[in-house]
């Protein structure tokens, strides 16, 4: 497994362009299964999760041409309706294949999914919603086996929690269902809007995306379409926090700053010096930041995917900060590793208390999940001495050539292959 060797006391400067959103690209690529017509995508991130999904779709018989950040997907001839464990175990997003396959073919068989070890993240919300559209499910030898007697039929579906994945799965399944589907308590994330906008270009009839109630009027067929994936707000937020951790001037470009309103508000409260434009943010040097308290919550609240990065920043701020994690019960797995680097963090149930004014020191650390791993990179860039980050494959799932990007900004970081 690869390692990253990071030298501390870094300073960064210049500008960085934000690559396409992993969390948008995955469901949008999957949505191609709904149609026999080609889908052309641009601004697709070259991250491991996307590459694994491409591999999975090719196993189904989908023809995919991949050129840099562009995909041409031809799903006309599907010859396999079963997703095996070997690919599915690597990413939870593969469960999204259920909705499109059931909608188009009336059957699907998918291994129970894997992904980050950050909590149970049960798929029962997915299965319950799809069942209300007329699907039947059985769990057989570690596989979810779904079937539809004739055709999915629209229905009113109220989610118990605004789950992003469940909203996406039900949304895609309902596009070809007979009649109207109403998704109540739907997730409002920008990635849901992006998926909806792509589906509309394909010929779907959707209203209310971005709100907590989405209406879908079923259609019989879809058409050829082109779509540009939105840029990754979590990656953008990571670079903003990186500049603040290193107290450096940095411009983060090519992303919609509205999508980071909750982070911007928190950082301003802490005293960050930010110049905000529609599609870019300039981080400017400033005095030491103040402590604060934050609770993660579904969009437009503070994203759980930026919790670990913010925690690294809080370790250097004045005073005592608190983070309450309300989305995933195991999302403090980076805390012991940050403490190995010199942080002073305690966890009680769903709340982490971070004592500020600490000094990071280089050490051997291990990544436990995608966002945990980048929080360790951020801390290591600030640390005295050298840090070795093990299990880098987690990082590669969501950040495109992170060591090359950081090197171009001035960080001394290199990848060591085992």
N, C-alpha and C positions, 0 to 999 in steps of 0.2 A: 504493500500500500504506500502511496506517495506521502511525502511529508513536506511541510513548508518551513523553511528556515528564515526567521525574521529578525533583523537587527533593530534594536530600539532607538529611542531618542531621535525619531524621524521628524522631518519637516516636509510638508508637501506644498505644491504651488501649481498654478496653471489652471486648466479646465478639464472636465471629463464629460463625455456624452453618455447618457444613460441608455443601456440596451433594452430590447423588448422585454415585456413582462412574461415571466415563466407562468405565473398563475392565470394569465390571459391566454397564452399560447396553447397550453395543454387542453382546455375544454374546446377551444376553437378548432384545433387540429382534429380532435375527436368528433366534432360536429360534422366533419366531412363525411362520416359514415352514414348520415341521414340521406344522402343524395347519391344519384348515379353520375352526377355531373362534377366536373373538376372545380377545385377550390384553389385559388392562387393567394398565397400569404406573403407579406413582407414584414420586416422588422421582427423576425423570429429569432429569439435568443439561442445561441449555440451552447446550451447547457445540457448536462447529462440527462436530466429528466425528459427534455424534449427529444434527445437522441434515442433514449429508451422507448419513448412513445412511438417514434417513427419506426423503430425495429418491430414493435408490437403490431402496428398497423400493417406493416409489410407481411407479417405472419398471417394476416387475414386475407392477403391477396391484393391489398391496396398498392397501387403504383405511385411512388413518391420520388420526385426529382428535387434534390436539395443542393442549392447553390448559395454559399455564404449565409446570408440571413433571409433567404427566400425559399419558399416551398411551393411546388406544384403537386397537388394531390389529386390522383384519379382513382376514385373508389368504386368504379363501375362494376368490377368483377370481384365480389367477396366470395372466397372459397372456404372460409373457416369461421365458425362462430364461437370458438372456445379460446379463452385467454389463459395460458398456463402460468404456473407459479413462478418459474424462473425469471420472467420479465415483470410480472405483477408485483412480486415481493419487493421490488426496488422502488416503487412509487405508488402512493395511495390514489393518485389521480386516475389510475387505470379503471377504477370502479365507475368512472363516467362513461365508459363504453356501454354499460348496461342499457341506459335510456335509448340511445340511437339504434342499437341493434334490435332491441325489443320493438321499437317503433317501425323500423324498416322491414325486419324479417320475422318478427313474432317470436323469436327465441334468442337466448344468449347463455353462455356458460363462462363464468369468470372465477378464477382463483381468488380466495379472500385476500385483500390487498395488504401491502406493507407500507414502507415510507419511513418518516422520522419516528423515533421512539419517544414521542412527547405526550402520550396519553392514549386512551382507548379509542377515541374518534370513531364511535360505532357507526356502522352503515345502516342501522335500522331505520333511520330517518329517510334514507334513499329508498329502501325497500317498501316502507309504508306508503310513501308518496306515489311510487310507481304502481303499487298495488291498487291504489284508488283510481288509477287510469285503466285498470283491468288486467295487470300483470299478475302472474302467480309465481311464487318462489319456493324453492327447496334448497337446503344446504346438504350437499352430498360430497363426502370425502374431501372436505376443505374447499369445495367449489360452491359458488352461488349459481344455481340453475334457474333461469327465468323463462317463462313461456306466456304467450297470449293466445287465447282461444281463436279469436278472429282478428280484431283490430282494437288498438287502444282507443278509449273513449274519454273525451274531456270531462273534467270534474272540478269541484272546489276542493282545494288542498290547503289546509292550514298547518304550517310547520310549527313544531313545538319550540324551535330555536331557529334563528335566521342562519342556518347552515349554508355556507357558500357552495360546497359540493352538492348537497341535496337540491338546492335551488337550480344549479346548472343541469343536473341529471333530469329533474322533472321538466325543466324548461325545454331541453332538447327533445325529450320523449313526447312532449305535448305538441310539438310543431306539426307532426303528421297525424296526431290523434283526431278522431271525429268530434267536431263541435268545439266548444269553448272550455278552456282550462283557466282557472283563477288560482294563482299561488298567493296565499296570504301569509304574512310574516316572512316574506322573502328577504334574502340577503340583498344589501344595497351597494355592495362593493363595486368600484369602477370596472373590475374584471367581469362582473355580471352584465354591466352595460355594454362592454366591448363584445362579449359573446352575443348578446341580443342584437347589436348593430350588425354583426357579421351574418347572423341568421336572417335578419331582415333583407340584407343584400342577396341572400340565397333564395328569397321569396317567402320567408315566414311572415306571419302577421302577429306582431307583438306590440303591446303598449304597456307603459308603466315601469319599464326598466329603470333602475336607479331609485325607485320608490319601494315601499314595503308590500305593495300589491301589484303583481304582474298578470296581465291578461294575454292569453294566447288563443287565437282563432285558428283551428287546424286547417292545413292545406293538404292537397293530394300529392303534389310534386314540388320539387325544388329545382333551382336552375344554377348554371355556372356563375361564379362570383369571384371578386377580388376584394381583399381586405388587408389593411395595415394594422398590425398588433400595436396596442398602446405601449408606451415605455413603462418600465418597472418602477413603481413608486417606492417599493421596499429597497431596491438597489440605490435609488436616488437618496432616500433617507439615510442609508448606510454611509454614503459618501459625505453627506452633510455632517453627520455625527463624527466621521473620521477627521474632517477638517477642524471641528471643535475640540476633539480630543488632543489634536496636535497644535492647537491654537495657530492655525495657518490660514492664509487666504486661498480660497478655492472657489471656482465657478462650476456648478453642476448644471448641465444643459440638456435640452431635448426631452423634457417631461412636463406633464401638466401639474403645476404647483398646487392647484386646487385640491388634488388628491392627497396632499400631505398637510392639510390644514390643521389636523389634530397634533401632529408632530411640531409644526411651526409654532403653534400656540404654546406648547410645553417649553420649547427651546427659548422662545421670547420671554416667557415667565422666568426662566433660569438666567436670563440676561444675555442671550446670544445676539451677536451683531450680524443680522441677515438683511440682505437687499433682495427683495422678492419681485420677480417679473412673472409674466404669464407662463413662460416655458423655461425658466431658469432661476436659480438662486445663487447669489454670491455670499459666501461665508467670509467674514472679515475678522481679523485678529481682535481680541478684546480682553477685558479683565476676567479673572476666574469666575466661573459660573456659580450660581446659587443652587442649593438643594431644592427639591420639590417632591410632590407625591403624584402618582399617576395610577390609573386603573385601566387595564386593557378592556376593550369591548368591541362588538361588531361595528363596522363602518356605519356612520362617520366618526366613531369613537377612535381611541388610540389603538393602533394595530398590534396584535400579539406578535406579529412578525418583526416588529422593531423593538420589542421589549428588551431582548438581550443586549442589543447595541446601545440602547439608552442606559442600561445598567452600567456598562463599561464607562460611559461618560460620567455618570453619577459618582463613581468611585473617586473621581478627581475633583469633584465640585465641593464647594464649601458647605459643611453641615451634613445633616442626616436626611436621606431620601428614602421614599418607600415606593414599591411597585406591587400592586395587587393584580394577580393573574386570574382572570375570570373565564378564559376560553379553554385552555388545556391544563389538566391537573399535574402534568409532569414537565412543565416548561421552565423549571429552574435547574435543569441538569448541568447548566454551564456554571452555576454558582461555585461548586467545589474547585473547578478549574480556574476561575477568576481569582479565588482565594489563594490558589497555588502561585498566582502571579503577584500576590501582595494585596489583594482586595480584602475588605473587612465586611462580609455580607452574611447575614443570618436569615434563615427562612423559617417561618412558622405558618403551617398550613398553606394558604394561597397568597401569602404576603412576604415579600423580601424587604429587609431593612438594610440599607447601604450606608455605611459610615464613609463620609467623604474625606478629602485631603489625604488620600493614600498615594503611595508611590509604587508603581508597578515594577517588578523585577523579573528578568527573563527566567524561563523554566521550561521543562518538558510538560506539555499539556495535550489533552486528547479531546477531539470533537465528538459530541454525542448526537448532534442533529445539525441541520442546515444553518439556522440562525445562531445557535450556540457557537458554531465554529467561527463565524464572522466576528462575533463579539470578542473572541480570543485573539483574532488577528488585530482588531482595533486596539486592544489593551497591549498586545506585544509591540505594536508600532511605537507606543509611548514609553515602553519599559526601559529600564537600565539593563543592558546586556542582551543576550540572544535567546530567542524563544524557538522551540521546535514544536510545531503543531502536527500531531499525528491524526490519521484517518481523514485525510483531506477530501476523500470522495464525497463526504457530506457537503462540503463547500462547493464542489463542482456541480452539484445538482441545481444550484440557483444563481451562481455568479460565473460570468463568461470570462475566462482567462484572467482571473482576479490578480494573479501575481504580475502579469504583464501590465495590466492597468495601473496597479499601485506602483510598479517600478517606473512607469512613465511619468508619474507624479512626484517621484523622488524617494520612495520607500526602498530600503535595502531588503529585498525579499527574493528568495529563489526556491524552486521546487526541486526536491530530491526524490528520484524514483528508486523504489526498492526492487 
